[in-house]
Amino acid sequence: MELEFFSASLINLVINLGYSLIAIVVSVYVLFWVDNKLLKEINIEEELKKGNVAVAIFASAILIFVAIVIAFGFKG
């Protein structure tokens, strides 16, 4: 009985990990696409060095978006 539970848990872990990796890849690809299409003339790193608070908020929102996608991937 314990071996069946362990194997079922291991299979569930692998499936959730696969979903998470797919979600990470897709979200990063979408973020790069949005960055290339919508933000052609804005260099985020340069603006951050200048002290632009709006760009800092935008960059943190992108990181929060990626974190939410990863969390939902792990949640299954």
C-alpha positions in Angstrom: 0.0 0.0 0.0 2.8 2.4 0.8 4.6 1.7 -2.4 1.4 2.6 -4.4 1.0 5.9 -2.5 4.7 6.7 -3.1 4.5 6.0 -6.8 1.2 8.0 -7.2 2.8 10.9 -5.3 5.9 10.8 -7.4 3.8 10.7 -10.7 1.8 13.6 -9.4 5.0 15.6 -8.6 6.4 14.9 -12.1 3.2 16.0 -13.8 3.0 19.2 -11.7 6.7 20.0 -12.3 6.1 19.5 -16.1 3.1 21.9 -16.0 5.2 24.4 -14.1 8.1 24.3 -16.5 5.8 24.7 -19.5 4.1 27.6 -17.7 7.5 29.3 -17.1 8.6 28.9 -20.6 5.4 30.2 -22.1 5.3 33.2 -19.7 8.9 34.1 -20.4 8.3 33.9 -24.1 5.2 36.1 -23.9 7.1 38.6 -21.8 9.9 38.8 -24.3 7.3 39.2 -27.1 5.5 42.0 -25.3 8.9 43.7 -24.6 9.9 43.5 -28.2 6.6 44.6 -29.7 5.4 47.3 -27.2 8.6 48.6 -25.6 10.9 48.9 -28.6 12.3 52.3 -27.7 12.5 51.9 -23.9 15.6 50.4 -22.3 14.5 49.3 -18.9 18.0 48.9 -17.4 19.0 52.4 -18.6 15.8 54.0 -17.2 16.4 52.2 -13.8 19.9 53.6 -13.6 18.4 57.1 -14.2 16.1 56.5 -11.2 12.8 56.3 -13.1 10.3 55.0 -10.5 7.6 54.2 -13.1 9.9 51.8 -14.9 10.8 50.2 -11.6 7.2 49.6 -10.8 6.6 48.2 -14.2 9.6 45.8 -13.9 8.4 44.7 -10.5 4.9 44.0 -11.9 6.5 41.8 -14.6 8.3 39.8 -11.9 5.1 39.5 -9.9 3.3 38.2 -13.0 6.0 35.5 -13.5 5.8 34.6 -9.8 2.0 34.2 -10.1 2.3 32.0 -13.2 4.9 29.8 -11.4 2.7 29.6 -8.3 -0.4 28.4 -10.3 1.9 25.9 -12.0 2.9 24.4 -8.7 -0.7 24.5 -7.4 -1.8 22.3 -10.2 
